[in-house]
Amino acid sequence: MSYLDHIKKVYGPYTRKDNRQHVVIILDDGSKKTVSYPKYLKELELGRELDVNLETIDHVNRNFTDGSEDNIQILTRSENSAKSAKRRADVHDNCVWCGTRFKLSTSQLRNKSRDKAGPFCSRSCVGLYGKSLQNNCGERLDRRDIKVTYYRNDD
């Protein structure tokens, strides 16, 4: 049963402190419901309530104060999350063992401030480095002595 069929009165739109708009809806049974104003407009246009678990309202130009009809679209929750997520730029560096350029993982970025050797491009390079230490064929690499050059977005 949709709340749209039982609207008695609509108050608003009101603007919150964060400049987003909402309406207060009084239903036939006297209960109140607060709904985002763009969502309310889109539901009226469609003539149905949006599925809370599957659908959400998105502003095309990312300006939530712009409530124009062509700026509002319906997206799935996963699409909206993917669009809104802030992504870290890829960071590349050269392997200290073989010199190959590679993309650093999150843990390698975290370890850059710790006293660990590296960064290494693969497990095989880590293994070769460890083997050289065990066989006394190489010197221990101190992270503080390694000049690390970080390249962003394949610069």
Protein Blocks (a to p, Z undefined) as FASTA:
>chain_A
ZZklmcfbdcdjdddfkopacdddddfkopacdddfklmmmmmmnopacdfklgccddfk
lpaklmcfklpccddfklmmmmmpccddddddddfklopacdddfklmmmmmpccedddf
bfklmmmmmmmmmnopaccddfklpccdddeehZZ
